[in-house]
Structures are given as C-alpha cells and as structure tokens.
Amino acid sequence: MADVIEVKDIVKTYQLGGGPVQVLKGVSMTVTGGEMVALMGASGSGKTTLMNILGCLDRPTSGSYKLDGREISSMSVAQRAQIRNEKIGFVFQNFNLLPRTTALDNVLLPMAYAQGAPAGAKLRKRGVEMLERVGLGQRLDHHPSQLSGGQQQRVAIARALINNPRLLLADEPTGNLDSRTSEEVLRMFQQLNREENLTVLLVTHAAEVAHHASRIIHIKDGLIESGAPPAPAAAQPASAGGP
C-alpha cells in the first residue's frame, strides 16, 4: 500500500531573539496507508513541531513532505487549509468542542468548509451516523458540559471522521482522561484502524499510549531515533516505583 506520509530531510528553524534555533534537524519518516503509528518523544524533542507540519498547520524551512502523494511543503496557507480539511481528521487533548453547541453541531462543523458537502437532511444524517459510530447516538442534542470527558472525546473523534479523512492525527488524545476511559478511546482508534483501514498517527510522550500502535517512531532532539514495532506488553520492564 502507498505511503500516506512521506517526509524527507525536514528541517525547521525558528528565528528567536538570540538568533536561529533549529528544532527539526533533518527528519525523514514514512507512514503507510492503513498503519497505526505512534510518534513518541519527550517535551522539547520536536514532536509538536513535526506534528504541526504533518497536520499542515505549518511548513518546514527545508525538505519535502508529501501527504497522500502530494507535495505539501511549498503550499500556501490557503492550500494547506484545504488539504487539512480534505485529508486530515484531528483529535486533541482538550477536545476543542464549542461549549454552547450541541454534540451534533460540533460534529458537523468541518462540513461548513468542505467542498461539495451535503446539506439539510443529508448533512444531519451524516452527523448522526458519525455519532452513532462512536456510541453517542443518544447524545445528539447534549452540550459538552452535559457530557463526560470520554464522551466529549468521542464527539471529537466523530468530528474528525466526518470528512472521511485519509489520516487521523491524534495529539495526546488521552491526556485529560482517566485510565479506563483512555483505554476505551485507544481501543476505538485500533478498531477504526483495523476495520476501516484508517491511517492513525498518535502523538504522545506516554509509553502506555504508544504501545497501542503497531509501530513506534521515537523522536529526540529533533531527529528520528527509530521506528520499530512496540515490544509486547509482557516484555515491558516493571516499574521501579510510583502509584
């Protein structure tokens, strides 16, 4: 299967008060269509900068980034926005739902910017289908304040899927959830990946999240360290302490 993400020699340099700061130092990686991959790195590793480039929110200083075969690195802001809406579904740690808007209307928001989107009853039907898909068919008219954290994240997942993206980009998607709800959300990602062949990229600093993926790409100090499959859970070293 073809690569959905193909990154070659990506460099990202910011001009700060003290001079240029190179955050990404020649990153190269690929993610094949239908993979579920974790991009794992500590704070300051460059993973957020790389995620912003992969999500078409920013572009590199130099290097090549192809998404679904299209070169992204030279695109304008408007062109990247269109690609973002057509090709990528986002799930964030803080859910990013509009507080005074129902679950259904939150899910339908990306359709307002989609070319050729259905309207009226067809649009509502699609939103309902997405919420039913994540187990919230009975919560259509609930506002975020009436939903648990896990339910809010499910609304966010339904919103991310509304435009049939090629890539689901999840940035610390369980950071505000308890351990049981986190497991439910991660299993949902696995199910979408397995049953619908959706390409999923989990961006995380947590090993317990990364090990739900089929492959982990480690980034450290702006460079890719490895892209090996995760070790089986039983083979993980025991914790030396803590709760």
PALO-553196 format. One record per atom (N, C-alpha, C): residue in three letters; atom name; x negated, z negated, y. Coordinates in steps of 0.1 Angstrom, whole numbers, always signed. Layout:
<recs>
ALA, CA, X, Z, Y
...
</recs>
This chain:
<recs>
MET, N, -8, +0, -12
MET, CA, +0, +0, +0
MET, C, -9, +0, +12
ALA, N, -4, +6, +23
ALA, CA, -12, +8, +35
ALA, C, -13, -5, +42
ASP, N, -24, -6, +50
ASP, CA, -26, -18, +58
ASP, C, -16, -19, +70
VAL, N, -10, -30, +72
VAL, CA, -2, -33, +84
VAL, C, -11, -37, +96
ILE, N, -21, -45, +93
ILE, CA, -30, -49, +103
ILE, C, -44, -44, +99
GLU, N, -51, -37, +109
GLU, CA, -64, -33, +107
GLU, C, -72, -36, +120
VAL, N, -81, -45, +119
VAL, CA, -89, -49, +130
VAL, C, -104, -46, +128
LYS, N, -110, -40, +137
LYS, CA, -125, -37, +136
LYS, C, -132, -41, +148
ASP, N, -142, -50, +146
ASP, CA, -151, -53, +157
ASP, C, -145, -58, +170
ILE, N, -134, -66, +169
ILE, CA, -127, -71, +181
ILE, C, -136, -81, +188
VAL, N, -137, -79, +201
VAL, CA, -144, -88, +210
VAL, C, -134, -91, +221
LYS, N, -133, -104, +224
LYS, CA, -125, -108, +236
LYS, C, -134, -118, +244
THR, N, -135, -114, +257
THR, CA, -143, -121, +267
THR, C, -135, -125, +278
TYR, N, -135, -137, +282
TYR, CA, -128, -142, +294
TYR, C, -138, -144, +306
GLN, N, -134, -141, +318
GLN, CA, -142, -144, +329
GLN, C, -137, -157, +335
LEU, N, -145, -167, +333
LEU, CA, -142, -181, +338
LEU, C, -151, -184, +350
GLY, N, -149, -196, +356
GLY, CA, -157, -200, +368
GLY, C, -172, -199, +366
GLY, N, -176, -203, +354
GLY, CA, -191, -204, +351
GLY, C, -196, -191, +346
GLY, N, -188, -180, +345
GLY, CA, -192, -167, +340
GLY, C, -185, -163, +328
PRO, N, -189, -152, +321
PRO, CA, -181, -147, +310
PRO, C, -182, -157, +297
VAL, N, -171, -158, +290
VAL, CA, -171, -166, +278
VAL, C, -165, -158, +267
GLN, N, -173, -155, +257
GLN, CA, -169, -147, +246
GLN, C, -162, -156, +235
VAL, N, -149, -154, +233
VAL, CA, -141, -162, +224
VAL, C, -141, -155, +210
LEU, N, -139, -142, +210
LEU, CA, -140, -135, +197
LEU, C, -152, -126, +197
LYS, N, -160, -126, +186
LYS, CA, -174, -121, +187
LYS, C, -176, -110, +177
GLY, N, -166, -101, +175
GLY, CA, -167, -90, +166
GLY, C, -159, -93, +153
VAL, N, -146, -95, +154
VAL, CA, -138, -98, +143
VAL, C, -133, -86, +136
SER, N, -134, -86, +123
SER, CA, -128, -75, +115
SER, C, -120, -81, +104
MET, N, -109, -75, +101
MET, CA, -100, -80, +90
MET, C, -89, -70, +88
THR, N, -83, -71, +76
THR, CA, -71, -62, +73
THR, C, -61, -71, +66
VAL, N, -48, -67, +68
VAL, CA, -37, -73, +60
VAL, C, -29, -62, +55
THR, N, -27, -61, +42
THR, CA, -20, -50, +36
THR, C, -5, -53, +36
GLY, N, +3, -43, +37
GLY, CA, +17, -44, +37
GLY, C, +22, -52, +25
GLY, N, +31, -62, +27
GLY, CA, +36, -70, +16
GLY, C, +28, -82, +13
GLU, N, +17, -84, +20
GLU, CA, +9, -96, +18
GLU, C, +14, -108, +26
MET, N, +11, -120, +21
MET, CA, +14, -132, +28
MET, C, +0, -139, +30
VAL, N, -5, -139, +43
VAL, CA, -18, -143, +46
VAL, C, -18, -154, +56
ALA, N, -27, -164, +54
ALA, CA, -28, -175, +64
ALA, C, -41, -172, +72
LEU, N, -40, -173, +85
LEU, CA, -52, -173, +94
LEU, C, -54, -187, +98
MET, N, -65, -193, +93
MET, CA, -67, -207, +94
MET, C, -80, -210, +102
GLY, N, -79, -219, +112
GLY, CA, -90, -223, +120
GLY, C, -87, -235, +128
ALA, N, -97, -243, +131
ALA, CA, -96, -254, +140
ALA, C, -93, -251, +154
SER, N, -90, -260, +162
SER, CA, -88, -258, +177
SER, C, -101, -253, +182
GLY, N, -101, -243, +190
GLY, CA, -113, -237, +196
GLY, C, -120, -226, +187
SER, N, -114, -223, +176
SER, CA, -120, -214, +166
SER, C, -118, -199, +171
GLY, N, -108, -197, +179
GLY, CA, -105, -183, +183
GLY, C, -92, -178, +177
LYS, N, -85, -187, +169
LYS, CA, -74, -182, +162
LYS, C, -62, -179, +171
THR, N, -60, -187, +181
THR, CA, -49, -184, +191
THR, C, -52, -171, +198
THR, N, -64, -169, +203
THR, CA, -67, -156, +209
THR, C, -65, -144, +200
LEU, N, -69, -145, +188
LEU, CA, -67, -135, +178
LEU, C, -53, -133, +176
MET, N, -45, -143, +174
MET, CA, -31, -142, +172
MET, C, -24, -135, +184
ASN, N, -28, -138, +196
ASN, CA, -22, -131, +208
ASN, C, -25, -116, +208
ILE, N, -37, -113, +203
ILE, CA, -40, -98, +201
ILE, C, -32, -92, +190
LEU, N, -31, -99, +179
LEU, CA, -23, -93, +167
LEU, C, -9, -92, +171
GLY, N, -4, -101, +179
GLY, CA, +10, -101, +183
GLY, C, +13, -92, +195
CYS, N, +3, -84, +200
CYS, CA, +5, -75, +211
CYS, C, +8, -82, +224
LEU, N, +4, -95, +225
LEU, CA, +6, -103, +237
LEU, C, -6, -101, +246
ASP, N, -17, -97, +241
ASP, CA, -30, -95, +248
ASP, C, -37, -83, +242
ARG, N, -48, -79, +248
ARG, CA, -55, -68, +242
ARG, C, -70, -72, +242
PRO, N, -78, -67, +233
PRO, CA, -92, -71, +232
PRO, C, -100, -64, +244
THR, N, -112, -71, +246
THR, CA, -122, -65, +255
THR, C, -128, -52, +249
SER, N, -130, -53, +237
SER, CA, -135, -41, +230
SER, C, -131, -42, +215
GLY, N, -133, -30, +208
GLY, CA, -129, -30, +194
GLY, C, -116, -23, +192
SER, N, -112, -22, +179
SER, CA, -100, -15, +175
SER, C, -90, -24, +168
TYR, N, -77, -23, +172
TYR, CA, -66, -29, +165
TYR, C, -55, -19, +162
LYS, N, -53, -17, +149
LYS, CA, -42, -8, +145
LYS, C, -31, -16, +138
LEU, N, -19, -15, +143
LEU, CA, -7, -21, +137
LEU, C, +2, -10, +131
ASP, N, +3, -11, +118
ASP, CA, +11, -1, +111
ASP, C, +6, +13, +114
GLY, N, -7, +14, +115
GLY, CA, -13, +27, +117
GLY, C, -15, +32, +131
ARG, N, -9, +24, +141
ARG, CA, -10, +28, +155
ARG, C, -20, +20, +162
GLU, N, -29, +27, +170
GLU, CA, -39, +20, +178
GLU, C, -32, +13, +189
ILE, N, -35, -1, +190
ILE, CA, -28, -9, +200
ILE, C, -37, -13, +211
SER, N, -50, -13, +209
SER, CA, -59, -19, +219
SER, C, -60, -12, +232
SER, N, -56, +1, +233
SER, CA, -56, +8, +245
SER, C, -43, +9, +252
MET, N, -32, +3, +246
MET, CA, -19, +5, +251
MET, C, -17, -3, +264
SER, N, -7, +1, +272
SER, CA, -3, -6, +284
SER, C, +5, -18, +281
VAL, N, +8, -27, +291
VAL, CA, +16, -38, +289
VAL, C, +30, -34, +284
ALA, N, +36, -24, +290
ALA, CA, +49, -20, +286
ALA, C, +49, -14, +272
GLN, N, +39, -6, +268
GLN, CA, +38, -1, +255
GLN, C, +37, -12, +244
ARG, N, +29, -22, +247
ARG, CA, +27, -33, +238
ARG, C, +40, -41, +236
ALA, N, +48, -42, +247
ALA, CA, +61, -49, +247
ALA, C, +70, -42, +238
GLN, N, +70, -29, +238
GLN, CA, +79, -21, +230
GLN, C, +75, -22, +215
ILE, N, +62, -21, +212
ILE, CA, +57, -23, +199
ILE, C, +61, -37, +193
ARG, N, +59, -47, +202
ARG, CA, +62, -61, +198
ARG, C, +77, -62, +193
ASN, N, +86, -56, +201
ASN, CA, +100, -57, +198
ASN, C, +104, -49, +186
GLU, N, +97, -38, +183
GLU, CA, +100, -29, +172
GLU, C, +94, -34, +159
LYS, N, +82, -40, +160
LYS, CA, +74, -41, +147
LYS, C, +71, -56, +143
ILE, N, +73, -66, +153
ILE, CA, +68, -79, +150
ILE, C, +80, -89, +152
GLY, N, +81, -98, +143
GLY, CA, +90, -110, +145
GLY, C, +82, -122, +147
PHE, N, +85, -130, +156
PHE, CA, +77, -142, +160
PHE, C, +85, -155, +156
VAL, N, +77, -165, +150
VAL, CA, +82, -178, +148
VAL, C, +72, -188, +153
PHE, N, +76, -196, +162
PHE, CA, +67, -206, +169
PHE, C, +70, -220, +165
GLN, N, +60, -228, +168
GLN, CA, +61, -243, +165
GLN, C, +73, -249, +172
ASN, N, +75, -245, +185
ASN, CA, +85, -252, +193
ASN, C, +99, -244, +193
PHE, N, +101, -235, +183
PHE, CA, +113, -228, +181
PHE, C, +117, -218, +192
ASN, N, +115, -222, +205
ASN, CA, +117, -213, +216
ASN, C, +131, -208, +217
LEU, N, +141, -217, +214
LEU, CA, +155, -213, +215
LEU, C, +161, -216, +229
LEU, N, +170, -208, +234
LEU, CA, +176, -211, +246
LEU, C, +186, -223, +244
PRO, N, +185, -234, +251
PRO, CA, +192, -246, +248
PRO, C, +207, -245, +251
ARG, N, +212, -236, +260
ARG, CA, +226, -235, +263
ARG, C, +233, -223, +257
THR, N, +226, -218, +247
THR, CA, +230, -206, +240
THR, C, +233, -209, +225
THR, N, +244, -203, +220
THR, CA, +247, -206, +206
THR, C, +236, -200, +196
ALA, N, +237, -205, +184
ALA, CA, +227, -200, +174
ALA, C, +228, -185, +172
LEU, N, +241, -180, +172
LEU, CA, +243, -166, +170
LEU, C, +237, -158, +182
ASP, N, +240, -162, +194
ASP, CA, +235, -155, +206
ASP, C, +219, -156, +207
ASN, N, +213, -167, +203
ASN, CA, +199, -168, +202
ASN, C, +193, -158, +193
VAL, N, +200, -156, +181
VAL, CA, +195, -146, +171
VAL, C, +196, -132, +177
LEU, N, +206, -129, +185
LEU, CA, +208, -116, +189
LEU, C, +200, -112, +201
LEU, N, +193, -122, +207
LEU, CA, +185, -119, +220
LEU, C, +176, -107, +218
PRO, N, +168, -105, +208
PRO, CA, +158, -94, +207
PRO, C, +166, -80, +207
MET, N, +178, -80, +203
MET, CA, +185, -67, +203
MET, C, +188, -62, +217
ALA, N, +188, -71, +226
ALA, CA, +190, -66, +240
ALA, C, +179, -57, +245
TYR, N, +167, -57, +239
TYR, CA, +156, -49, +243
TYR, C, +153, -38, +233
ALA, N, +161, -37, +222
ALA, CA, +158, -28, +212
ALA, C, +165, -14, +214
GLN, N, +158, -3, +212
GLN, CA, +163, +10, +214
GLN, C, +173, +13, +203
GLY, N, +184, +18, +206
GLY, CA, +194, +22, +196
GLY, C, +200, +11, +188
ALA, N, +201, -1, +195
ALA, CA, +207, -13, +188
ALA, C, +222, -11, +187
PRO, N, +228, -17, +177
PRO, CA, +243, -16, +176
PRO, C, +249, -25, +187
ALA, N, +262, -23, +189
ALA, CA, +269, -30, +200
ALA, C, +282, -36, +194
GLY, N, +288, -45, +202
GLY, CA, +301, -50, +199
GLY, C, +301, -57, +185
ALA, N, +311, -53, +177
ALA, CA, +314, -60, +164
ALA, C, +302, -57, +155
LYS, N, +296, -46, +155
LYS, CA, +285, -43, +146
LYS, C, +273, -52, +150
LEU, N, +270, -54, +162
LEU, CA, +260, -63, +167
LEU, C, +262, -77, +162
ARG, N, +274, -82, +164
ARG, CA, +277, -96, +159
ARG, C, +276, -97, +144
LYS, N, +281, -86, +137
LYS, CA, +280, -87, +122
LYS, C, +265, -88, +118
ARG, N, +256, -81, +124
ARG, CA, +242, -82, +120
ARG, C, +237, -96, +123
GLY, N, +240, -102, +134
GLY, CA, +236, -115, +137
GLY, C, +241, -125, +127
VAL, N, +254, -124, +123
VAL, CA, +260, -133, +113
VAL, C, +252, -131, +100
GLU, N, +249, -119, +96
GLU, CA, +242, -116, +84
GLU, C, +229, -123, +84
MET, N, +222, -123, +95
MET, CA, +209, -129, +96
MET, C, +210, -144, +94
LEU, N, +220, -150, +101
LEU, CA, +221, -165, +99
LEU, C, +226, -169, +85
GLU, N, +234, -161, +79
GLU, CA, +238, -164, +65
GLU, C, +226, -163, +56
ARG, N, +217, -153, +59
ARG, CA, +205, -151, +51
ARG, C, +196, -164, +51
VAL, N, +196, -171, +62
VAL, CA, +188, -184, +63
VAL, C, +196, -196, +61
GLY, N, +208, -194, +55
GLY, CA, +217, -206, +52
GLY, C, +224, -213, +63
LEU, N, +226, -206, +74
LEU, CA, +233, -212, +86
LEU, C, +246, -204, +89
GLY, N, +252, -198, +80
GLY, CA, +265, -191, +82
GLY, C, +276, -200, +88
GLN, N, +275, -213, +86
GLN, CA, +285, -222, +92
GLN, C, +281, -228, +105
ARG, N, +270, -223, +111
ARG, CA, +265, -229, +123
ARG, C, +264, -219, +135
LEU, N, +272, -208, +134
LEU, CA, +271, -197, +143
LEU, C, +272, -202, +158
ASP, N, +282, -211, +160
ASP, CA, +285, -214, +174
ASP, C, +279, -228, +178
HIS, N, +270, -233, +170
HIS, CA, +263, -245, +174
HIS, C, +251, -242, +184
HIS, N, +250, -251, +193
HIS, CA, +238, -250, +202
HIS, C, +226, -258, +196
PRO, N, +214, -254, +201
PRO, CA, +202, -261, +195
PRO, C, +203, -276, +194
SER, N, +209, -282, +204
SER, CA, +209, -297, +205
SER, C, +218, -302, +193
GLN, N, +227, -294, +188
GLN, CA, +235, -298, +177
GLN, C, +229, -295, +163
LEU, N, +217, -290, +163
LEU, CA, +210, -286, +150
LEU, C, +198, -295, +148
SER, N, +195, -297, +136
SER, CA, +182, -304, +132
SER, C, +170, -295, +135
GLY, N, +158, -301, +135
GLY, CA, +146, -293, +137
GLY, C, +145, -282, +127
GLY, N, +148, -285, +114
GLY, CA, +147, -275, +104
GLY, C, +157, -264, +106
GLN, N, +169, -267, +110
GLN, CA, +180, -257, +113
GLN, C, +176, -249, +125
GLN, N, +170, -255, +135
GLN, CA, +165, -247, +147
GLN, C, +155, -237, +143
GLN, N, +145, -241, +134
GLN, CA, +135, -232, +129
GLN, C, +141, -221, +121
ARG, N, +152, -223, +114
ARG, CA, +159, -213, +106
ARG, C, +165, -203, +115
VAL, N, +171, -208, +127
VAL, CA, +176, -199, +137
VAL, C, +165, -190, +142
ALA, N, +154, -196, +145
ALA, CA, +142, -188, +150
ALA, C, +138, -178, +140
ILE, N, +138, -181, +127
ILE, CA, +135, -171, +116
ILE, C, +145, -160, +116
ALA, N, +158, -163, +117
ALA, CA, +168, -153, +117
ALA, C, +166, -144, +129
ARG, N, +162, -150, +141
ARG, CA, +160, -142, +153
ARG, C, +148, -132, +151
ALA, N, +137, -137, +144
ALA, CA, +125, -130, +141
ALA, C, +128, -118, +132
LEU, N, +139, -119, +124
LEU, CA, +142, -109, +114
LEU, C, +152, -98, +119
ILE, N, +158, -101, +130
ILE, CA, +169, -93, +134
ILE, C, +166, -78, +136
ASN, N, +154, -75, +140
ASN, CA, +150, -61, +142
ASN, C, +143, -55, +130
ASN, N, +144, -61, +118
ASN, CA, +137, -56, +107
ASN, C, +122, -53, +109
PRO, N, +114, -63, +113
PRO, CA, +100, -61, +117
PRO, C, +92, -58, +104
ARG, N, +80, -51, +107
ARG, CA, +70, -49, +97
ARG, C, +62, -61, +95
LEU, N, +61, -70, +105
LEU, CA, +52, -81, +104
LEU, C, +59, -93, +109
LEU, N, +59, -104, +102
LEU, CA, +64, -117, +106
LEU, C, +51, -126, +110
LEU, N, +50, -129, +122
LEU, CA, +39, -137, +127
LEU, C, +44, -151, +130
ALA, N, +39, -161, +122
ALA, CA, +44, -175, +124
ALA, C, +32, -183, +128
ASP, N, +34, -189, +141
ASP, CA, +23, -197, +147
ASP, C, +26, -212, +145
GLU, N, +19, -219, +137
GLU, CA, +21, -233, +134
GLU, C, +36, -235, +132
PRO, N, +43, -228, +123
PRO, CA, +57, -229, +122
PRO, C, +63, -242, +117
THR, N, +55, -251, +112
THR, CA, +60, -264, +107
THR, C, +54, -275, +115
GLY, N, +48, -272, +126
GLY, CA, +42, -283, +134
GLY, C, +51, -294, +139
ASN, N, +64, -291, +141
ASN, CA, +73, -301, +146
ASN, C, +83, -305, +135
LEU, N, +80, -303, +123
LEU, CA, +89, -306, +112
LEU, C, +84, -316, +102
ASP, N, +92, -324, +96
ASP, CA, +88, -334, +86
ASP, C, +83, -326, +74
SER, N, +77, -333, +64
SER, CA, +71, -327, +53
SER, C, +81, -320, +44
ARG, N, +93, -326, +42
ARG, CA, +103, -320, +33
ARG, C, +108, -307, +39
THR, N, +111, -307, +52
THR, CA, +116, -296, +59
THR, C, +106, -285, +60
SER, N, +93, -289, +62
SER, CA, +82, -280, +63
SER, C, +81, -272, +50
GLU, N, +82, -279, +39
GLU, CA, +82, -272, +26
GLU, C, +93, -262, +24
GLU, N, +105, -265, +29
GLU, CA, +116, -256, +28
GLU, C, +114, -244, +36
VAL, N, +108, -245, +48
VAL, CA, +106, -234, +57
VAL, C, +95, -225, +51
LEU, N, +85, -231, +45
LEU, CA, +74, -223, +40
LEU, C, +78, -216, +27
ARG, N, +87, -222, +19
ARG, CA, +93, -215, +8
ARG, C, +102, -203, +12
MET, N, +108, -205, +23
MET, CA, +116, -194, +28
MET, C, +107, -182, +32
PHE, N, +96, -185, +38
PHE, CA, +86, -174, +41
PHE, C, +82, -167, +28
GLN, N, +79, -175, +18
GLN, CA, +74, -170, +5
GLN, C, +85, -161, -1
GLN, N, +98, -166, +0
GLN, CA, +109, -158, -6
GLN, C, +111, -145, +2
LEU, N, +110, -145, +15
LEU, CA, +111, -132, +23
LEU, C, +99, -123, +19
ASN, N, +87, -128, +17
ASN, CA, +76, -120, +14
ASN, C, +78, -114, +0
ARG, N, +82, -123, -10
ARG, CA, +83, -118, -24
ARG, C, +95, -109, -26
GLU, N, +107, -112, -21
GLU, CA, +119, -105, -24
GLU, C, +121, -93, -15
GLU, N, +116, -93, -3
GLU, CA, +118, -82, +7
GLU, C, +105, -75, +11
ASN, N, +94, -79, +5
ASN, CA, +81, -73, +7
ASN, C, +77, -73, +22
LEU, N, +82, -84, +29
LEU, CA, +78, -86, +43
LEU, C, +64, -91, +44
THR, N, +56, -85, +53
THR, CA, +43, -89, +55
THR, C, +43, -102, +64
VAL, N, +37, -113, +60
VAL, CA, +38, -125, +67
VAL, C, +24, -130, +70
LEU, N, +21, -133, +83
LEU, CA, +9, -139, +87
LEU, C, +11, -153, +93
LEU, N, +6, -163, +86
LEU, CA, +8, -177, +90
LEU, C, -5, -181, +98
VAL, N, -3, -186, +110
VAL, CA, -14, -190, +118
VAL, C, -14, -206, +118
THR, N, -24, -212, +113
THR, CA, -24, -227, +111
THR, C, -37, -233, +111
HIS, N, -38, -246, +114
HIS, CA, -50, -254, +112
HIS, C, -49, -262, +100
ALA, N, -37, -262, +93
ALA, CA, -35, -272, +82
ALA, C, -36, -265, +69
ALA, N, -45, -271, +60
ALA, CA, -47, -266, +47
ALA, C, -34, -266, +38
GLU, N, -26, -276, +40
GLU, CA, -14, -277, +32
GLU, C, -4, -266, +35
VAL, N, -4, -260, +47
VAL, CA, +4, -249, +51
VAL, C, -3, -236, +46
ALA, N, -16, -235, +48
ALA, CA, -23, -223, +44
ALA, C, -22, -220, +29
HIS, N, -21, -230, +21
HIS, CA, -21, -228, +7
HIS, C, -8, -223, +1
HIS, N, +2, -221, +10
HIS, CA, +14, -214, +6
HIS, C, +12, -199, +6
ALA, N, +1, -194, +12
ALA, CA, -1, -180, +13
ALA, C, -9, -175, +1
SER, N, -9, -162, -1
SER, CA, -17, -156, -12
SER, C, -31, -154, -9
ARG, N, -35, -155, +4
ARG, CA, -49, -153, +8
ARG, C, -51, -161, +21
ILE, N, -62, -167, +22
ILE, CA, -66, -174, +35
ILE, C, -77, -167, +41
ILE, N, -76, -164, +54
ILE, CA, -87, -159, +63
ILE, C, -91, -170, +72
HIS, N, -103, -174, +70
HIS, CA, -109, -185, +79
HIS, C, -116, -179, +91
ILE, N, -113, -185, +103
ILE, CA, -120, -181, +115
ILE, C, -127, -193, +121
LYS, N, -139, -192, +125
LYS, CA, -147, -203, +130
LYS, C, -156, -197, +141
ASP, N, -156, -203, +153
ASP, CA, -165, -199, +164
ASP, C, -164, -184, +167
GLY, N, -151, -179, +166
GLY, CA, -149, -165, +170
GLY, C, -153, -155, +160
LEU, N, -155, -159, +147
LEU, CA, -159, -150, +137
LEU, C, -151, -153, +124
ILE, N, -149, -143, +116
ILE, CA, -142, -144, +104
ILE, C, -152, -149, +93
GLU, N, -148, -160, +86
GLU, CA, -158, -165, +76
GLU, C, -154, -160, +62
SER, N, -141, -159, +59
SER, CA, -138, -155, +45
SER, C, -123, -151, +45
GLY, N, -120, -144, +34
GLY, CA, -106, -140, +31
GLY, C, -102, -142, +17
ALA, N, -105, -153, +11
ALA, CA, -104, -155, -3
ALA, C, -90, -161, -6
PRO, N, -85, -159, -19
PRO, CA, -72, -165, -23
PRO, C, -74, -180, -22
PRO, N, -63, -187, -19
PRO, CA, -64, -202, -19
PRO, C, -66, -207, -33
ALA, N, -74, -218, -34
ALA, CA, -76, -225, -47
ALA, C, -62, -231, -52
PRO, N, -60, -232, -65
PRO, CA, -48, -238, -70
PRO, C, -47, -252, -65
ALA, N, -34, -257, -63
ALA, CA, -32, -270, -57
ALA, C, -39, -281, -65
ALA, N, -39, -280, -78
ALA, CA, -45, -290, -87
ALA, C, -60, -291, -85
ALA, N, -66, -280, -80
ALA, CA, -81, -280, -78
ALA, C, -85, -285, -65
GLN, N, -76, -289, -56
GLN, CA, -79, -293, -43
GLN, C, -85, -307, -44
PRO, N, -96, -311, -37
PRO, CA, -102, -324, -37
PRO, C, -92, -335, -33
ALA, N, -93, -346, -39
ALA, CA, -84, -357, -35
ALA, C, -88, -362, -21
SER, N, -78, -367, -14
SER, CA, -81, -372, +0
SER, C, -89, -385, -1
ALA, N, -98, -387, +8
ALA, CA, -106, -399, +8
ALA, C, -99, -411, +14
GLY, N, -88, -409, +20
GLY, CA, -80, -420, +26
GLY, C, -69, -415, +34
GLY, N, -63, -424, +42
GLY, CA, -52, -420, +51
GLY, C, -39, -423, +45
PRO, N, -28, -420, +52
PRO, CA, -15, -423, +47
PRO, C, -11, -415, +34
</recs>
